[in-house]
Amino acid sequence: MLNQSEARRRPRIKVPPMYTLVRVRPEGQTEYCWTGYIYDISDTGMRFELDAPVDPGTRLEVRAMLPGTVHTSFDAAGAVVRIHDDEDDLNGPVRMGMYFDRFATNTDERKLKRYLSNARQAA
């Protein structure tokens, strides 16, 4: 499992939120119950938003869809590590950070790493 300080040292790639859909469910659930958008991502985690906050420490499973000329999606699991928005402003979409400690398959992890590598080369 990655520790939180290690996850924060990884370079993040900013992505256009309106084109980066993420489906989210509590770990172990069969149905995705929340839909949101990704703001930035690395191979160890992401900053994303949902319509309501999820408490730090909550374990989630995500299905992320990333923009580009080739559609990239992956499934991963991890925990919320922080809420980025001001506590007084939790009436709209809320940005959160989570780290990944597990991918559904090795292929999912490879797809994300390839996407990030391609994005860095294009920058």
N, C-alpha and C positions, 0 to 999 in steps of 0.2 A: 504494500500500500504506500502511496506517495504521501509525504508529509506536506502540510500546507505551505511551508516556506519554500520547499523545493518547487512546488507547482507555480508559485508566483515568480520565480526566476526565469521561467521559460519564456521565450519571445512570443508575443501575441500578434496575431494577424487581425486587423480590423476588417470587418465585412459589412456590406450594406444591409442594415437590419430588415428593411422591407423585403429583401430577397432571401432571407435566411430563416426559414421556418424550423421550429423545434417542437416536437411533441414530447410531453413529459408525463410520467406517472410515478407514484410512490413505488419503491422497489418491491417486487413480488406481486404487484397487481397485474391483471391481464389487459386492462383497458387503459389507453392514454386518456387522462382526464383534463389536461391543460395543454394549451397551444400558445406559443410565444415566438419571440425573435431573438436571434443571436447578434451580439454587438462585436465581440472579438473572441478569438479562439486560439488555442495552442494544442499541442499533443497531450497536455496534462489537465486541461480544463477550459472553461469558457465563462464569459459574462453574457447573460441573457435576461430577457424580461418576460414576466407573466402578468396577468391581470391582478393577481393577489400574491402577497409574499409567502414564501415557504421558509420555515424556521431553519436557521443554521444548524447543521448536524443531521438534517433530514436526508435520508438516502433516497436517491431518485434513479430512474432509468430514463434515458432520452433516446429519441430518434431524431437526428439532426439532418437537415437538407441544406447544402451549401451551394451558393451561386457559382456560375462559371459557364464556359462553353460546353463543358461536360458535366452533367448532373452528378453530384457527389452526395451520397448519404451514408450515414453510419449509425450504429447503435452502441451506446456506452452506458456505464453506471458509475455513480460516485455520490458525493454528498455536497450539499450547500455549505459554503464556508463563510459567506457574508452577504448582507443586504447592502446595496450601494446607495439606495435612495434615503433621503431624510425621513426619519420616523414620523414626522408630522405630515408627510406628504404621501401616505400609503393608500390614498383613495383612487389612484389611477394605476397604470402599469408600474410594476416594481422591478428594478434591475437587481440581479443577484449574481454571485459568483459561485461556481462549483468546480470541484476537481474530479477528474476521472481516475478511477482505480481499477476499472475493468471494462473491457470491450466485449461485445457479444461474441465476436469471432476474431481471429487474427487478421482476417480480411478487412474487417471494419477498422482496425487499428492502422493497417497498411494504407487504406483509402484516405484516412485523415492525414497521415504523414505525407503521402504523395500530394494531396491537395495543398498542404502547408508549404511543402518544398516548391511546388509550382508557383504559389502566390509570392513567395520570397524572391524567386528568380524573376518574376514579372515586375517586381517593384523597383 
